[in-house]
């Protein structure tokens, strides 16, 4: 197990480039299974979860060629559907939550699929009902074997229909869309997710020959086609990493410029960090954060405490709630952090309390943060990363703290952040990776 040793209290300075978006990459890479023709993907992040998915595609017989630093060519001409029956598939798919998104393409193109219960972060219940209810409405027959935790789906006759999704799940919508593009007839999906990742996927599918309208809204209409062709696609910069860097700069009093952010696709993210008191300036498509000795949390118009809560797009993404919470610990003022979607995502706050933060964990979903206004620095401690986003929140806390911190289980951080120690050290951080 690897760990980070961090010497905190250093101001960072310089430019940093965000990686390609992890959550988009997991959808886009699965979509290459929809066509036998070549698909080129640019700006693919070099992170554990994405690399595991690429290896899984190779195991299916997909030809994969790395043609540039972050560019891959995929050709799913000879897909070995029998790989679904192997112990290797069960082991690899169960270790990666993103593997669930191979189902839609496999059902659309080959009429059948199976999937072990996928893994991922331990952040609370993450149900898969939206995926399977959508497949069933398209005509798939679904069964679950509790003995070996395998989902089995027969989709030999997918037909378009009207469906109202039970929740606006991003991965659920993506899976159903990928299944519907090759189904017979018209599919209408209401209460669809409309995150930029989903917009990117739908635009890519249309370039491949799909007929999807309503992109960017929660009402998608899909006219089924007989086949899809190849295309080229560029993955967006990772909005979660961009938000993490904004929070890090504010908390460490650093002057940082985040380059090539696709600001038009960030939604409310910059606004939320401004409400936490962090100043920023848009310079073309770059975000410049000046060094701030202090930052103050806004209140609501009536003077009541600011509440930051996660919501479906265009609301604030749940993946940045951990970052917002840690940033609030050194602000002037107080905030209520309301994590609605995952009941275990706030359980990392005990580490922040050990570091000296003033946080009241009200229940599994809510925490009240009383900001220290940078008057009492956090102190370095030993801790363990419970999941990707909490791990980076703890890393940001350690960068701002006095003394040395050690974060264990950094494989969780590596799952979602590409060479994070190397890139932050280039800005002046002191992070050492140890075994």
N, C-alpha and C positions, 0 to 999 in steps of 0.2 A: 504494500500500500504506500503510495507517494503522499508527500505533504509539502506545504509551503511554509517557509520561515519568512516572516515579514518584519522589517524594521520600520516602524511607523513614524509619523510626524514630519514627513518630507513633502515639500511643495513640488508638484509636477509641472512641467512646462513643455509645450510642443504640439505637434500635429499627430493625430491618430486616425487611421482608416478603419471603419467598421467592416467586419466580415460579411459574407453573404448570409442571408436570413436562414437560420436553422429550420424554423417551422415551415417556411416556404419550400426549402430544399427537399424536405421529407415527402411533400406532396408531389412536387415536380418530378423527382426521380422515379416515383412509382408510376407516373403517367407515361413513362417511356415504354411500359409493357403494353400500351394500347395500340402500338403500331409496329410492323416489321421493318419500317424504314428508319434510317439514321436520325437521331435527335442529338443536337449539340447543346450542352448546358454550360453557361458561363457563370462565374462568381460563385462556385460551389465551395462552401466552407470546409476547411480541413479539421473536422471535429469528430469525436468518437461516434456519435449517433449516426451521422451522415456516412462515415466510412463503413460502419457496420451494415447500413442499408445497401451501399454499393457492393459490398461483398456478398450480400444476400442475392442481389440481382445477378451477379456473376454465377452464383450457385444454380440459378434457374437457367443458365445458358445464355444470358444476355452478354453480348460482346461489349466490353468496356475498354476504352482507350483514353488515357490522359494525354490531351494534346497541348496543354498549357499549364501554367502555375495553378489556375483554379478552373480550368475548362476540361470537360469530359465529352467524349463522343460515345453514345449508347446505340446499340442495334439489337433489338429484341426480335430477331428474325427466326431464331430456332429456340423457342422457349421449351424447357423440359418440365412439363406440368407434373410429371411423376415425382419430382423433387418434393412435392407437398407431402408425400407419404414417408419420407425419411426421418430418422431420428435427428439428423443434422438440422433439418428444417425446423423441427419442433424446438430444438435447443436454441437456435439462433433467433427465430422469430419471437420466442418467449422472452428473450433478453432485451428486446427493442420495441418500445411502444409504437414507434412510427411504422412498424411492419404491418399494422392493421390496415394501412392505406394501399397495400397491394391487392386487397380484396376486390375493390371496385373494378380496377383494370382486368384482373383475372376473370371475374364474372362476366364482364362485358365481352371479352375477346374469346374466352375458352369455355364459358358456361358453367364453371364449377370452381370451387376453392375451399380451403379449410385453413384454420388458424388456431394456434394455441392461445390461451389467454396471455396477452402481451404484458411486458413489464413496464419499467419507467420509474419516474419519481415516486417516492412515498409521501405524497402530499394530500392524501385523503382519497375518498371514493371517486373513481373516474369511470363512469359507466359507459357501455358501448351500445346501449339500446337504440340510439338514433341511427347508427350505421345499419343495424340489422332490421329495424322496422322499415327503413327506407328501401332496403333490398327486397324485403317481403312484399312491399307495395308495388314494386316493379315486377313481381312474379316469382321471386326466388323462394326456395323452400329451405328453411333453416332449422338446424337442430344443434343442441349443445350436450356433449357427453361430459357429465361432471366427474366421471371416473378418471379420464385423462385430460380434462380441461380443454377439450378441443371443440371449436365451433366448425360445423360443416354446412356448406351452402351449395344447393343445386340451382343453377340459374340458366338452364338450357333454353328458356323461352321468355326472355325479358321483354316486357311491353311497357310503353310510356303510360303515365297516369298523372293525376293530380295528387299531391301529398302536402300535408301540413306537418312539418317537422316538430317533434315534441320539444326540442330545444334547438337554439341556433348554434349548434356545435360546428366548429370550423372543420375538424377532421371528418365529422359525420357528413357535413355538406359536401366536402371534397370527394369523399368515397362514393356518395350517391350520384354526384354529377358525373364522375368517371364511369360509373356503371350505366348511366342513362344515355351517354352520348352515342352508344352503339345499340341501344334498345330500339325496338320498333315503335314508331309513332311519336307523339309529343308528350313530354314530361314537364309538369309545372311544379316547382318546389317553392312553397311559401314558408316564411320564417327561416329562410336560408341565411347562413352566416355571410357577411359581406366584407370581412377583413381584407386588407390589401393582398394577403397571401392567396385568398380565394379569387380575388380579381385577377391576379397574375396567372393562376392556374387556368381560369376560364379563357383568358385572352390567348394563352398558349394553345389550348385545345382548339379554339377557333382558327388559329393559324394552321393547325393540323387538319382542318376540314370540318370540325364540329360546328353546330349551329346553336349557339347559346346567346340568348338576349337577356337584358335586365342586369348585366354585370355591374356590381357596385351597389345593388339594391338587395332587399330581402325577398324579392320575387324573381326567380329565375325560370326561364322557359327554354326548353331544350328540344330541338327537333332531331330525332335519331337519324344517324347516317349509317351507311353500310361499312365504311372503313375510314381510317385516319392515316395521314401521311406524316412525313418527317418535318422537322422545323428546327429553329435555333431559338434559345431563350436565355435571358440574363436575369439572374436572381437579384431581388432587391437587397440593399444593405439592411442589416439586422436591426430593426427598431428597438429590440430589447437591449442590444449592446449599446446603441446610441443613448438610450435612456440611462443605462448603467454608467456610461462615461460622463453624462451630464451630472448625475448625482455624485459621482466620485470627485469631479472637479470642484463642485461646490463644497463638499464635505472636507476636502483637503486643502482648501484655499488655493487651488491651482489655476493656472492660466492654460487652457487647453482648447485647441481647435479640432473639431470632429469633421473630417473631410467627406465630401460626396455622400450626403445624408439622405437624398431624396426627400426633402422636407415636405413635399406635397403629399407624401404617403405616411407621415408620422401622426396625423390626426391630432388628438388632444394631448399627446405626450408632452410637447414643450410647454403647453399651458399649465399642466399640473405641476411641473417642476418650477415654473415661475411662481405659482401660488405658494410653493414651499419656500420661496424667497430667492431662488437662484436666478441671477441675471444671465442673459444670453443675447447674442446678436447674430442675426442671419446674414451671412456674407455669401451671396449667391446661393449655392447649395451646401455651403459649409455652416456649421454652428460654432461660434466662438464664445467661450465661457471665460470671462475675466476673473482674475484672482479676487476673492471676497474674504475679508476678515470676519464677516458675520453675514447671516441672512435671516430674514424674519418671515415667519409663516403668516399668510393673510388670514383674516377672519371672514365669515360671511357678512353680507351687507348689514345685518342686524347686530353684528358684533359677536355672534355665537361661534363656537370652536369650529375650525375647518374639518370637514369630514372628507376623506379620500376613500373612494370605494371602487371596486372593479366592476366592469360591465361589458356586455357584448359591444363590438364595434358599432359606432364610433366612440364608445366609452373607453375608459382607461383599462388597458390590458392587465389581466391578473398577473402576468409574468413580471410586471414591474412593481407590484405591491411591496415586495420585500425591499426593493431599492428605495421606494418612497419612505418606508418605515425607518430604515437606517439613516437616511438623510435628515429626517425630522429630529433624530436624537441630538443633533448638534445645532439645530436652528434656535432662533428666539421665538418663543411661543409654543403652542401645543396643537396637536392634531389627533383626530380619531381615525385610525386605519381600520377599514371594514372590508375584510377579505371574504366575499360572499361565496365564491365558487368552490374552494377547497378547504375542508375543515382542519387539515393538519399543516397548513402552510405557514402559520404563525408560531409554530412550536420552537422555532430557532431563536426566539427573543430571549430565552433564558441565557444564551451566550452573551447577548448584548447587555443584559442586566449584570452579568458577571463582569463585564468590561466597564461598568459604571453608568450605563444608560438608565434613564428614569422612564420605565415603561410599566403600565398596568395591563396585564393580559386579562381582559374582561371575560372572554369565553373563547372557544376555538376559532371564532370568526372576527373578533374585534380586539384591538389594542389601543390604549390611550398613551400617547407619547408626549412627555413633558420635555421640551427642548432645553439643552444645557447652554445654548448660545455660545458655544466654544469657550466658555469660561472654565469648564472642568473637562479636560481632554479624557477620552476613553483610555483605558489601560490595556496593554497587551496581555493576552491569556492563551492557553491551549484550547482548541475547540475542534469539532468535527463537522464537516459539511454534510447536511442531511439531503440536499437536493441541489439542482443546478442553480436556481435563482437565489436561494438562501445562501449558497456557497459564495456567490459573488457579492452578496450583501455583506457577508462576514469579511470578505477580502477588502471591501471598501472601508468597513469599520476598522480593520487592522491597519490599513494605510494611513488612517487619520489618528490612530492611537499612539500614546507614548509607549516606548519600549518595544519589545519583541513579542510577536504573536506567532503561533503555530496553528495551521489549519490542516487537519488530517482528512483523508478520503477525498483528495482533490480530483480523483477520477470523475466525480460528479461534476465538478466545474469544467473539466476537459470535455465532457459530453456536449457542452453547449458553447464553449468559448475557445477560440483558436489561439494557441500560443499566448495566452493572456499574460503570463509572467514576462515573456520576452518583450511584448509590445509595451507593457507598462514600465518595465525597466528602462526602455528607450526614452521614456519621458522623465526619468529621474527617480522612479520607485526603486526600492531595495527588496526584491522578492527572490528567494532562493528555493529551488525545487530540490527536495531531498527524498531518498528512499527510506 
